[in-house]
Amino acid sequence: MSGGWSAFVEATVRTATPLGLAALGELVVERAGIINIGLEGVIIAGSFGALVGATHAGIAGGYAAATLCGVGVAFAFAIFAVWLRADQIITGTAVTLLGLGLAGTLYRAMYGASGAALTIPTSRALAIPILSRIPVVGAGLFDQPIVTYVFYLMTPCLWWWMYHTHAGLATRAVGESPSAAEAAGVRTNRVRLWSLLFGGAAGGLAGGTLVLAQAGTFAEGMSAGRGFIAIAIVVLGRWHPLGVGIAALVFGAASALQYVLQALGLNLPYQLFLAFPYLLTLVALAGVAGRVRAPAWLARVDEG
């Protein structure tokens, strides 16, 4: 029985890691008053960048390329959303479509119709001494690829930065009232740009995680809606770093639970099990609707 629970915890953390990384990056972006619907394009760009980087420069090169690709896509979004004051929803949708299409096109051009073989280097699990031997949950929580530990550390560090530093206060101020932030000497465009670049780096790293720590290869459309799920996780986490980290784990648990339900041999359509985590997300979003307050200037473009 303990082996089953350990596998469930491991699957929970594995699923939550890329979602949590992308959601924490998006949290900073939304705290600066911008919603990046193009996060899906950022993730798929990171996935493709990880494939190319790992092929030529190993695992470290893969993660570096994934991060840079994510930053590049986020910068393209920033040009329109920050400086040109374009509608963020429309721009983000275009960026998503561009990312998906460009990644697929480059993949076929570089690797041909047969695609890339499962031969790229991938991250191995790194067991933390003592902690990984904790009964039931130890192996699932502390015998993971190093990028999972990045997610663990990123959550409290981001909380500390957001609520205990001047830069974090400035970011939250821009998301609440750009005019007041400007009056206090905050350069709003700079804050928004750096927030978007951070969100792009985190989203790109999330995409790299899919390739280098999970699938071991690239497939067209492998982001599979994770960018939109990450945006929902930000709402579920009430725009708070610790809440976002917990919400990512909850969604990861819901995804892992589908395997448990299927293992029980229930005579139900398998599509229902696949849809379960998304249904749970909708229920959770309905539960918090009206009870949480988004940054006051989120997605607005007529000031600053």
PENOR-V942207 format. One record per residue. N is the residue number from 1. RES is the residue in one letter. PHI is phi in whole degrees, 0 to 359 (NA if undefined). OMEGA is omega in whole degrees, -180 to 180 (NA if undefined). D_FIRST is the distance of its C-alpha to the first C-alpha in Angstrom with 2 decimals. Layout:
N & RES & PHI & OMEGA & D_FIRST
N & RES & PHI & OMEGA & D_FIRST
This chain:
1 & M & NA & -179 & 0.00
2 & S & 297 & 177 & 3.82
3 & G & 296 & 178 & 5.33
4 & G & 294 & 179 & 5.16
5 & W & 293 & 179 & 6.48
6 & S & 297 & 178 & 8.69
7 & A & 294 & 178 & 9.98
8 & F & 295 & 179 & 10.75
9 & V & 296 & 180 & 12.61
10 & E & 298 & 179 & 14.33
11 & A & 294 & 178 & 15.50
12 & T & 300 & -178 & 16.68
13 & V & 292 & 180 & 18.75
14 & R & 299 & 179 & 20.04
15 & T & 289 & -175 & 21.34
16 & A & 286 & -173 & 22.69
17 & T & 301 & 179 & 24.65
18 & P & 295 & 178 & 27.57
19 & L & 294 & -179 & 27.75
20 & G & 295 & 178 & 27.89
21 & L & 299 & -180 & 30.54
22 & A & 296 & -178 & 32.67
23 & A & 291 & 178 & 32.36
24 & L & 294 & 175 & 33.37
25 & G & 295 & 179 & 36.36
26 & E & 294 & 177 & 37.27
27 & L & 302 & 179 & 37.07
28 & V & 297 & 179 & 39.89
29 & V & 299 & -177 & 41.85
30 & E & 288 & 175 & 41.66
31 & R & 294 & 176 & 42.52
32 & A & 270 & 175 & 45.70
33 & G & 91 & -179 & 46.50
34 & I & 237 & 173 & 45.57
35 & I & 248 & -176 & 42.93
36 & N & 260 & 176 & 42.17
37 & I & 296 & 178 & 41.28
38 & G & 283 & -179 & 41.76
39 & L & 301 & 177 & 38.44
40 & E & 299 & 177 & 37.14
41 & G & 293 & 177 & 40.05
42 & V & 297 & -177 & 39.31
43 & I & 295 & -178 & 35.73
44 & I & 292 & 176 & 36.86
45 & A & 295 & 177 & 39.71
46 & G & 297 & 179 & 37.34
47 & S & 296 & -180 & 35.24
48 & F & 293 & 177 & 38.39
49 & G & 299 & 178 & 39.74
50 & A & 296 & 178 & 36.62
51 & L & 299 & -178 & 37.14
52 & V & 294 & -179 & 40.80
53 & G & 296 & -180 & 40.36
54 & A & 292 & 179 & 37.64
55 & T & 297 & -174 & 39.73
56 & H & 256 & -174 & 42.71
57 & A & 221 & 176 & 41.49
58 & G & 80 & -175 & 37.91
59 & I & 297 & -179 & 34.86
60 & A & 300 & 177 & 36.89
61 & G & 295 & 178 & 39.57
62 & G & 296 & 179 & 37.13
63 & Y & 294 & 179 & 35.85
64 & A & 296 & 180 & 39.47
65 & A & 294 & 178 & 40.71
66 & A & 299 & -180 & 38.00
67 & T & 296 & -180 & 38.99
68 & L & 295 & 178 & 42.68
69 & C & 296 & 177 & 42.34
70 & G & 298 & 178 & 40.59
71 & V & 297 & -180 & 43.40
72 & G & 298 & 179 & 45.98
73 & V & 293 & 179 & 44.79
74 & A & 295 & 178 & 44.55
75 & F & 294 & 177 & 48.08
76 & A & 299 & 176 & 49.37
77 & F & 296 & -178 & 47.95
78 & A & 297 & 180 & 49.54
79 & I & 304 & -177 & 52.96
80 & F & 276 & -174 & 53.04
81 & A & 280 & -175 & 51.08
82 & V & 266 & -174 & 52.59
83 & W & 271 & -178 & 56.07
84 & L & 270 & 177 & 57.05
85 & R & 57 & 178 & 55.46
86 & A & 286 & 178 & 54.14
87 & D & 299 & -173 & 51.85
88 & Q & 290 & -179 & 48.36
89 & I & 292 & 180 & 46.57
90 & I & 296 & 180 & 48.91
91 & T & 298 & 180 & 48.87
92 & G & 297 & 177 & 45.09
93 & T & 297 & 179 & 44.87
94 & A & 296 & 180 & 47.42
95 & V & 295 & 177 & 45.57
96 & T & 299 & 180 & 42.34
97 & L & 297 & 178 & 44.28
98 & L & 296 & -179 & 46.12
99 & G & 298 & 180 & 43.00
100 & L & 296 & -179 & 41.30
101 & G & 291 & -178 & 44.54
102 & L & 292 & 179 & 45.60
103 & A & 297 & 179 & 42.28
104 & G & 295 & -179 & 42.28
105 & T & 294 & 180 & 45.94
106 & L & 294 & 179 & 45.69
107 & Y & 299 & 180 & 42.63
108 & R & 291 & -179 & 44.60
109 & A & 292 & -175 & 47.72
110 & M & 270 & -174 & 46.12
111 & Y & 242 & 176 & 43.63
112 & G & 79 & -177 & 45.24
113 & A & 294 & -178 & 43.99
114 & S & 283 & 178 & 41.32
115 & G & 78 & -178 & 39.76
116 & A & 270 & 178 & 38.12
117 & A & 284 & -180 & 36.08
118 & L & 280 & -176 & 32.63
119 & T & 236 & -179 & 34.33
120 & I & 285 & 179 & 34.58
121 & P & 293 & -179 & 33.03
122 & T & 230 & 180 & 29.79
123 & S & 288 & 175 & 28.10
124 & R & 267 & 177 & 25.53
125 & A & 294 & 180 & 22.63
126 & L & 241 & -177 & 23.98
127 & A & 282 & 176 & 21.67
128 & I & 272 & -178 & 23.00
129 & P & 305 & 179 & 23.25
130 & I & 72 & -177 & 21.45
131 & L & 297 & -179 & 19.95
132 & S & 290 & -180 & 17.76
133 & R & 262 & 176 & 16.25
134 & I & 297 & -178 & 15.08
135 & P & 302 & 174 & 11.49
136 & V & 72 & -172 & 9.05
137 & V & 258 & -174 & 12.24
138 & G & 301 & -178 & 14.66
139 & A & 295 & -179 & 14.29
140 & G & 291 & -176 & 14.18
141 & L & 268 & -169 & 17.19
142 & F & 236 & 171 & 19.22
143 & D & 229 & -171 & 18.93
144 & Q & 231 & 173 & 20.90
145 & P & 300 & -174 & 24.43
146 & I & 300 & -179 & 27.21
147 & V & 295 & 176 & 28.08
148 & T & 293 & 178 & 24.91
149 & Y & 291 & 173 & 26.23
150 & V & 299 & 177 & 29.52
151 & F & 298 & 178 & 27.92
152 & Y & 304 & -176 & 26.46
153 & L & 285 & -176 & 29.95
154 & M & 296 & -177 & 31.93
155 & T & 296 & 179 & 30.68
156 & P & 292 & 179 & 32.04
157 & C & 296 & 179 & 35.01
158 & L & 291 & 175 & 36.04
159 & W & 300 & -179 & 35.82
160 & W & 296 & -179 & 38.08
161 & W & 297 & -174 & 40.46
162 & M & 289 & -174 & 40.79
163 & Y & 247 & -178 & 41.52
164 & H & 227 & 177 & 43.11
165 & T & 228 & 179 & 45.40
166 & H & 295 & 180 & 48.62
167 & A & 296 & 178 & 47.34
168 & G & 294 & 177 & 44.40
169 & L & 297 & 179 & 46.81
170 & A & 297 & 179 & 49.16
171 & T & 297 & 179 & 46.48
172 & R & 294 & 179 & 45.55
173 & A & 294 & 179 & 49.27
174 & V & 298 & 180 & 49.97
175 & G & 287 & -180 & 47.35
176 & E & 267 & -180 & 48.88
177 & S & 202 & -179 & 52.58
178 & P & 301 & -179 & 54.00
179 & S & 294 & 178 & 57.53
180 & A & 294 & 178 & 56.66
181 & A & 295 & 177 & 54.79
182 & E & 298 & -180 & 57.85
183 & A & 296 & 179 & 60.10
184 & A & 273 & 176 & 58.06
185 & G & 95 & 180 & 58.58
186 & V & 275 & 178 & 55.29
187 & R & 273 & -170 & 55.75
188 & T & 298 & -180 & 53.59
189 & N & 297 & 179 & 53.74
190 & R & 295 & 179 & 52.65
191 & V & 298 & 180 & 49.68
192 & R & 296 & 180 & 48.67
193 & L & 298 & -178 & 49.10
194 & W & 295 & 177 & 46.98
195 & S & 295 & 179 & 44.28
196 & L & 295 & 179 & 44.23
197 & L & 294 & 176 & 44.21
198 & F & 295 & 177 & 41.25
199 & G & 299 & 177 & 39.44
200 & G & 294 & 179 & 40.40
201 & A & 296 & 180 & 39.13
202 & A & 293 & 177 & 35.73
203 & G & 294 & 177 & 35.58
204 & G & 297 & 177 & 36.70
205 & L & 296 & 176 & 34.05
206 & A & 298 & 177 & 31.45
207 & G & 296 & 177 & 32.92
208 & G & 296 & 178 & 32.91
209 & T & 298 & 180 & 29.20
210 & L & 301 & -177 & 28.60
211 & V & 275 & -169 & 30.63
212 & L & 270 & -177 & 30.06
213 & A & 242 & -176 & 26.43
214 & Q & 228 & -173 & 24.87
215 & A & 283 & -177 & 27.02
216 & G & 80 & 177 & 29.25
217 & T & 198 & 179 & 32.23
218 & F & 248 & 174 & 34.22
219 & A & 223 & 179 & 34.50
220 & E & 301 & 179 & 36.99
221 & G & 74 & -176 & 35.59
222 & M & 289 & 174 & 32.26
223 & S & 296 & 169 & 32.49
224 & A & 50 & 176 & 31.62
225 & G & 80 & -177 & 32.70
226 & R & 296 & 178 & 30.85
227 & G & 297 & 179 & 34.15
228 & F & 288 & 177 & 34.51
229 & I & 295 & 179 & 30.93
230 & A & 298 & 177 & 31.62
231 & I & 296 & 177 & 34.73
232 & A & 296 & 179 & 32.82
233 & I & 296 & 177 & 30.36
234 & V & 300 & 178 & 33.47
235 & V & 293 & 179 & 34.47
236 & L & 299 & 179 & 31.07
237 & G & 277 & 176 & 31.22
238 & R & 59 & 177 & 34.70
239 & W & 56 & 178 & 36.40
240 & H & 234 & -176 & 34.87
241 & P & 305 & -179 & 33.11
242 & L & 293 & 178 & 30.28
243 & G & 296 & 179 & 29.88
244 & V & 294 & 178 & 29.88
245 & G & 299 & 179 & 27.18
246 & I & 292 & -180 & 24.90
247 & A & 298 & 177 & 25.91
248 & A & 297 & 178 & 25.02
249 & L & 292 & 178 & 21.46
250 & V & 296 & 178 & 21.32
251 & F & 294 & 176 & 22.60
252 & G & 299 & 178 & 20.22
253 & A & 295 & 179 & 17.28
254 & A & 295 & 178 & 19.12
255 & S & 292 & 179 & 19.53
256 & A & 291 & -178 & 15.91
257 & L & 295 & 179 & 15.04
258 & Q & 298 & 178 & 17.26
259 & Y & 290 & 177 & 15.01
260 & V & 295 & -179 & 12.11
261 & L & 295 & 178 & 14.86
262 & Q & 293 & -180 & 16.24
263 & A & 292 & 178 & 13.12
264 & L & 288 & 177 & 13.21
265 & G & 75 & 180 & 16.61
266 & L & 294 & -177 & 18.73
267 & N & 276 & -179 & 22.37
268 & L & 227 & 178 & 23.63
269 & P & 301 & -177 & 25.67
270 & Y & 296 & 179 & 23.79
271 & Q & 299 & 179 & 26.41
272 & L & 294 & 178 & 25.01
273 & F & 294 & 179 & 21.65
274 & L & 295 & -178 & 23.73
275 & A & 278 & -173 & 25.91
276 & F & 305 & -179 & 23.26
277 & P & 298 & -180 & 23.34
278 & Y & 286 & 175 & 27.13
279 & L & 296 & 178 & 27.44
280 & L & 298 & 179 & 25.40
281 & T & 298 & 179 & 27.80
282 & L & 297 & 179 & 30.78
283 & V & 296 & 180 & 29.62
284 & A & 295 & 178 & 29.06
285 & L & 296 & 177 & 32.47
286 & A & 296 & -179 & 34.10
287 & G & 290 & -179 & 32.69
288 & V & 265 & -179 & 34.24
289 & A & 302 & 179 & 37.44
290 & G & 83 & -178 & 40.41
291 & R & 255 & 179 & 38.49
292 & V & 237 & -179 & 38.57
293 & R & 242 & 177 & 41.64
294 & A & 285 & 171 & 41.84
295 & P & 310 & -170 & 44.30
296 & A & 302 & -176 & 47.69
297 & W & 257 & -177 & 49.09
298 & L & 299 & 176 & 46.12
299 & A & 70 & 178 & 47.46
300 & R & 268 & -172 & 51.04
301 & V & 231 & -173 & 53.69
302 & D & 261 & 175 & 57.00
303 & E & 213 & 175 & 57.19
304 & G & 102 & NA & 56.95
